[in-house]
C-alpha cells in the first residue's frame, strides 16, 4: 500500500479506529424502556404514562454477532427496537446476491408486521455485532394501535415513508453510476453512525468492502477501485473494515451530480 498523503492519518492509524462492540446480556430498566419507545417513530406522541403502559407489551432478546434474527419470507411476527449493538438488514435477490440495505444501531427499529403492510418479512435481519433488542408481537402491536390513535397515525406515516425510501433505492440502484451510489451510501452512513475524529467523520461500525458492495449493488472490485479514487481525491480515508469521510461537501456534490 502506498503511503497516504501527509495531510491524512499516519499509516499506523489504518489498523482500525473502530472499537469492537461487545454487549453483555442485560435487562432494560423501566426508565430505559420508556426512553427507547419515546424515541421511536411509533410512540413519540405518547405521554410518559402511556409509554409506561406500552412498555409492558415489549420483551427483550439478546443475540451474538452473526446470529440470524429473522429471514426474508418468514411470517412478519415481530417489530423490534435496538437497545444496544448493531443489526444488519439485507434483502435477498433473485440472482442470489443479497443487497445490504442498512446497519442500524440503538434507538432504531427493524422487523415488520401486517399493520406495516407486510405479511412476511421482506429482508433478512442478523446481528452485526452482539446486540440487545426490545420486541413486540403482532397481536400486542395491534392492541397498542387500537388503544393509542397517535401511534396509529404515526404508523401510517411510517408506511408512506417506507414506500418513498424503497422507490429512491430502486432509482439509485438502477440509474446511478457506482461512484455516485457509493458516495450517497457513505454520506447516509456518516449521518446515522458517524462521529468526529481527527478532522473527519468516522463511520462508527465495522464496514467491509463486501458490505459496501452489497449496499450499492456493485462488485467488491469496483467498490475497492472507487474507494481508492476517493482516497486519492481526499474525499475519504479508509483501512481494513473502516471508512471516514474527510470532505463531506465534495462527496455530497458527487452524490448529487456524479463524477
Beta strands, then each sheet from edge to edge (+ up, - down):
strand 1: 59-63
strand 2: 68-70
strand 3: 78-84
strand 4: 87-91
strand 5: 99-104
strand 6: 109-112
strand 7: 124-127
strand 8: 131-137
strand 9: 194-197
strand 10: 200-203
strand 11: 236-239
strand 12: 242-245
sheet 1: 1+ 8- 3+ 6-
sheet 2: 2+ 7- 4+ 5-
sheet 3: 9+ 10- 12+ 11-
end
